[in-house]
Amino acid sequence: MSDMTVIGLGAMGTALAEAFLNKGYAVTVWNRSPAKAHALAAKGAIMAASVEDAVRSSPLIVVCLLVYDTVHEALAPAREELSGRTLVNLTNGTPEQARATSHWAATHGANYVDGGIMAVPPMIGGQHALILYSGSRQAFDAHSKQLDALGTSKYLGEDAGLAPLQDIALLAGMYGLFGGVMQALALTGSAGIAAGEFMPLLMSWLHAMQGGLPKWAEQIDAGDHTSNVVSNLGMQADAYANLIDAGTAAGISSELVLPMQRLMKRGVAAGKANADLTSLVELLRSPEQVD
Ligand SMILES: NC(=O)c1ccc[n+]([C@@H]2O[C@H](COP(=O)([O-])OP(=O)(O)OC[C@H]3O[C@@H](n4cnc5c(N)ncnc54)[C@H](OP(=O)(O)O)[C@@H]3O)[C@@H](O)[C@H]2O)c1
C-alpha cells in the first residue's frame, strides 16, 4: 500500500508526485501516456498498470488532469474502487464542476476535497506554492500533513466550490494585470522603447497603485463609493479615451482595453461620474442586457 496515488503526470502532476517523493512518501503514479511515469519511477515512484490499480493502491488519491471531463473519463473505470478513499482533485475547473464531482464521488463512497493550485510547477513543494482546498473538512484534516508536502495549504470551507471560485478570482486579477502590462509594452514598444527599459517604471507604478486596494475592499464591502473620492469615474473615463486614442494612433489593437471603456461609459450613464471606480463592481453584478 502506498501513502498516496497521483493520477495525471503532466507538468503539474509530475511536480506534485515529485514533492511527495521528496518528503519520503511511498507514491503510486498513473498517467494515460505511461512514458511520463518513467522518470518518476526512477526516483522511487510505483507505476500502476491501470487506473484501477492506481486507485486501489492508496487511501489518498490526488488527481491533476487537464479539465474535469478528463477527470471523469480517466476515473470512470476505477469508480468502484473509490469507496472509502479520499479523492483530492487539483484540476482547474469551475465551482459548479467541483460540486458535481463532489456529488459524483459521494455516490461512489469517496470523501472529496477540491483544490486550486496557485503556483507553477517549479514552485510546488516550496512555501510560496499556495494550494486552496474546499470540501470535506474531515478528509482534509486527515490528510493535511501529506498535502502540506505540496506547498502552503489553505482550507476554505465545506462547499467544494469555494476553492475553484477563489482560484478563478485570483486568476481574474492576474489576467487583468497581465493584459494591462501587454497593452503598456505594446504601446511603448511602438515608440522604440525596449520592454526591459520600461519595465522598472511599470512595476514601480503598479506597486504604488496596489497600495490603494485595501481601501477598495472597504468601499466595496460598505457599498459606499462616494466618500473621500480623489479620482472620480467621470475624470477617469475622459482620460481613458486618451489611452484608446494613443494606442490606435500607434497602430496598437484596442481589443484588450475597449471592454473597460464600455463599462466606464455605462457607469457614467448610470449617474456614477462623481463616484469612485469601485462603483463599477456593482455594474458587473448587474450585467448589461444584450438583445
Ligand atoms: N502548469 C501550470 O502552470 C498549472 C498551474 C496551476 C494549475 N494547473 C492546472 O493543473 C492541471 C494540469 O495541468 P498541467 O500543466 O499538468 O497540464 P499538462 O502538462 O497539459 O498535462 C495534462 C494531463 O492531462 C492528461 N490528459 C489530457 N487529456 C486526457 C484524457 N482524455 N484522458 C486521460 N488523461 C488526459 C494528460 O495525459 P497525457 O500525458 O496522456 O497526455 C496529462 O497527464 C490543469 O487543470 C491546469 O489548469 C496548471
The ligand as an SDF file (V2000), in Angstrom:
LIG
                    3D

 48 52  0  0  0  0  0  0  0  0999 V2000
    1.0940   24.0340  -15.3460 N   0  0  0  0  0  0  0  0  0  0  0  0
    0.7070   25.0720  -14.6120 C   0  0  0  0  0  0  0  0  0  0  0  0
    1.3750   26.1310  -14.5500 O   0  0  0  0  0  0  0  0  0  0  0  0
   -0.5520   24.9710  -13.7850 C   0  0  0  0  0  0  0  0  0  0  0  0
   -0.7330   25.8720  -12.7010 C   0  0  0  0  0  0  0  0  0  0  0  0
   -1.8700   25.7610  -11.9050 C   0  0  0  0  0  0  0  0  0  0  0  0
   -2.8370   24.8260  -12.2150 C   0  0  0  0  0  0  0  0  0  0  0  0
   -2.6450   23.9830  -13.3020 N   0  0  0  0  0  0  0  0  0  0  0  0
   -3.7100   23.0180  -13.5990 C   0  0  0  0  0  0  0  0  0  0  0  0
   -3.2250   21.6880  -13.4280 O   0  0  0  0  0  0  0  0  0  0  0  0
   -3.9010   20.8150  -14.3510 C   0  0  0  0  0  0  0  0  0  0  0  0
   -2.8540   20.0270  -15.1230 C   0  0  0  0  0  0  0  0  0  0  0  0
   -2.0120   20.9700  -15.8040 O   0  0  0  0  0  0  0  0  0  0  0  0
   -0.6470   20.5210  -16.4810 P   0  0  0  0  0  0  0  0  0  0  0  0
    0.1870   21.7460  -16.6040 O   0  0  0  0  0  0  0  0  0  0  0  0
   -0.1060   19.3350  -15.7970 O   0  0  0  0  0  0  0  0  0  0  0  0
   -1.1730   20.1060  -17.9380 O   0  0  0  0  0  0  0  0  0  0  0  0
   -0.4480   19.1570  -18.9950 P   0  0  0  0  0  0  0  0  0  0  0  0
    1.0240   19.1830  -18.8120 O   0  0  0  0  0  0  0  0  0  0  0  0
   -1.0090   19.5490  -20.3250 O   0  0  0  0  0  0  0  0  0  0  0  0
   -0.9680   17.6850  -18.6080 O   0  0  0  0  0  0  0  0  0  0  0  0
   -2.2920   17.3140  -18.8770 C   0  0  0  0  0  0  0  0  0  0  0  0
   -2.5650   15.9810  -18.2210 C   0  0  0  0  0  0  0  0  0  0  0  0
   -3.9180   15.5920  -18.5340 O   0  0  0  0  0  0  0  0  0  0  0  0
   -3.8760   14.3010  -19.1560 C   0  0  0  0  0  0  0  0  0  0  0  0
   -4.9760   14.1550  -20.0930 N   0  0  0  0  0  0  0  0  0  0  0  0
   -5.4190   15.0440  -21.0130 C   0  0  0  0  0  0  0  0  0  0  0  0
   -6.4830   14.5470  -21.6730 N   0  0  0  0  0  0  0  0  0  0  0  0
   -6.6980   13.3130  -21.1500 C   0  0  0  0  0  0  0  0  0  0  0  0
   -7.6680   12.3050  -21.3850 C   0  0  0  0  0  0  0  0  0  0  0  0
   -8.6390   12.4710  -22.3030 N   0  0  0  0  0  0  0  0  0  0  0  0
   -7.6120   11.1670  -20.6340 N   0  0  0  0  0  0  0  0  0  0  0  0
   -6.6520   10.9800  -19.6990 C   0  0  0  0  0  0  0  0  0  0  0  0
   -5.7050   11.9050  -19.4220 N   0  0  0  0  0  0  0  0  0  0  0  0
   -5.7340   13.0440  -20.1420 C   0  0  0  0  0  0  0  0  0  0  0  0
   -2.5390   14.2350  -19.8200 C   0  0  0  0  0  0  0  0  0  0  0  0
   -2.2090   12.8940  -20.0930 O   0  0  0  0  0  0  0  0  0  0  0  0
   -1.1740   12.5420  -21.2720 P   0  0  0  0  0  0  0  0  0  0  0  0
    0.1870   12.7390  -20.6870 O   0  0  0  0  0  0  0  0  0  0  0  0
   -1.5140   11.1260  -21.5990 O   0  0  0  0  0  0  0  0  0  0  0  0
   -1.4630   13.4990  -22.4170 O   0  0  0  0  0  0  0  0  0  0  0  0
   -1.6680   14.8560  -18.7020 C   0  0  0  0  0  0  0  0  0  0  0  0
   -1.4810   13.9350  -17.6450 O   0  0  0  0  0  0  0  0  0  0  0  0
   -4.7710   21.6910  -15.2460 C   0  0  0  0  0  0  0  0  0  0  0  0
   -6.1040   21.6800  -14.7930 O   0  0  0  0  0  0  0  0  0  0  0  0
   -4.1580   23.0810  -15.0670 C   0  0  0  0  0  0  0  0  0  0  0  0
   -5.0810   24.1340  -15.2960 O   0  0  0  0  0  0  0  0  0  0  0  0
   -1.5250   24.0210  -14.0690 C   0  0  0  0  0  0  0  0  0  0  0  0
  1  2  1  0
  2  3  2  0
  2  4  1  0
  4  5  1  0
  4 48  2  0
  5  6  2  0
  6  7  1  0
  7  8  2  0
  8  9  1  0
  8 48  1  0
  9 10  1  0
  9 46  1  0
 10 11  1  0
 11 12  1  0
 11 44  1  0
 12 13  1  0
 13 14  1  0
 14 15  2  0
 14 16  1  0
 14 17  1  0
 17 18  1  0
 18 19  2  0
 18 20  1  0
 18 21  1  0
 21 22  1  0
 22 23  1  0
 23 24  1  0
 23 42  1  0
 24 25  1  0
 25 26  1  0
 25 36  1  0
 26 27  1  0
 26 35  1  0
 27 28  2  0
 28 29  1  0
 29 30  1  0
 29 35  2  0
 30 31  1  0
 30 32  2  0
 32 33  1  0
 33 34  2  0
 34 35  1  0
 36 37  1  0
 36 42  1  0
 37 38  1  0
 38 39  2  0
 38 40  1  0
 38 41  1  0
 42 43  1  0
 44 45  1  0
 44 46  1  0
 46 47  1  0
M  CHG  2   8   1  16  -1
M  END
$$$$
